[in-house]
Amino acid sequence: MNIFDIAKQNQEKAWQVIKNTNIIQIWEDAGAKINLVGSLRTGLLMKHRDIDFHIYSPGIRYQTVCRRRTWCNRNERRKARTFLK
């Protein structure tokens, strides 16, 4: 399998995770803007299979953000997450 096939296979898996977790819709429903960044966006998802988002949430109440974080923490398939202020 060549590197392009590996990247395509990893991208398909990543998009399935995004679909199954409904993460984009969850944040958008809260009023946030969510942008896909990193290797998945550029099509280079190879060795380090991670999904990176930048989430912008001006005007969202702190309690709303906490509820979204709680949901993210409960997801068993999540291996790591980082929240930055």
N, C-alpha and C positions, 0 to 999 in steps of 0.2 A: 504494500500500500504506500503510495507516495504522500508527500506532505500536504498536498491539496486535498486529497481524499480524507486524510486524518482531520484536517481543519474543517471540512464540510461535515463530517460525521460528528465532530465535537460541537459544531454550531447547531446542528439539528437537535442534539441532546439538550443543549443550553436553552434553545427556544422552547423545547417541550417543558423544561423546568419552569420557565417564565410563564408559560401558559397554565401549567398545573397549579402554580402557586397564586396566580392572578395578581401578582405583585404590582404591576403597572396600574391596573384598575383600582386597587386598594388605595394607593397613594393619590391617584387622580381624584377619586371620590372624596378624599379629604381636602382637596383643593391644592394639592402640591403639583409641581411640574417635575416630571421624572425623565431623565435623559440617560439613555444607554451610552456608556463610554467604554474605553478599553479594548481588549483584544476581540471580544465578540463583535463589537461595532465595526472594527476594522477588518474583520474576516480572518484574523490571525490566531484564532483560538486553537492552540496546539498543546504544548506541554503543561502549562499551568491553566487548568480548566476552571476559570472563575468568571463570574458575571458581575460586572461593575455598573452601578448606577450613580448618578448625581441626582439628589432629590432636593429641590428648592421649595421651601414652604413658608414664604413670607405671609404674615397675617393668619397663620394657622395657630389655633390655641395649643398650649403646651399639652393639655390633656389628650387632645386628638393625636398628637405625635406619639405620646406615651402608649396609647391604645394600638397604634400601628406597630410600634416597636415590640410590644407584647406579642402581637400576632406573629411577627417575624421570629421572635425568640422561640415560639411554640412549634414552629415548623421543624419536624424531625430531620428533613433532608438538608437543612442548612448546616454547613460545617463551620462557618465563621461569618461574622458581620462586624462592621465598624460604623459607628455613628459619629459624625463630627459636627460641632456647633459652628 
